[in-house]
Amino acid sequence: QIKVSITEVSTGKVLASETKTVRIMSVNDFVLNNDEYGYTNRADILAWVTPESQLIQEVLRYGAEYMGEYIGVESIAAYQQVTNKLDAGGLTALQVYAIQKVISDVGVRYVQSAYSIGDTQNVMQRVNRPEQTLESKSGICVETSVLLASASLHEE
């Protein structure tokens, strides 16, 4: 439990006080739904997207090598126009393809596993961080999705 009180300093009088039950979860626990709030906003999964990770930076570096093979420029350039061969949409699609190829080349594979825990009113999903997915070379759909999103969200 956590107790929060607001006290007037000069008199010591408690103006308000509230106690709440706190549940401590693993860093890997994503709440799918619970009886207090209903379904969780799926955008909350963005907390697992880690473009600053060293392993993600390695994925980008190898992806840039593939871009050199594809367009002659070794760069994951986001929306910067680094070639006249493709429009921005085509360049972005090719960069995502290069990143996905690196992820496949290092051996990451989809592995269906039942990570959901809890009863029907309090369901959590164990979700590994992109680094863990790369290290284990396996992941469920949401884990491989946040891995790809992590490598696709970067700045030059």
Secondary structure, DSSP 8 states (H G I E B T S, - for coil): -EEEEEE-TTT--EEEEEEE------TTEEEEEETTTEE--GGGGGGG--TT-HHHHHHHHHHHHHHHHHHS-----TTS---SSS-HHHHHHHHHHHHHHHHHHTT-EE-----EES-TTSEEEE---HHHHHHHTEE-HHHHHHHHHHHH----
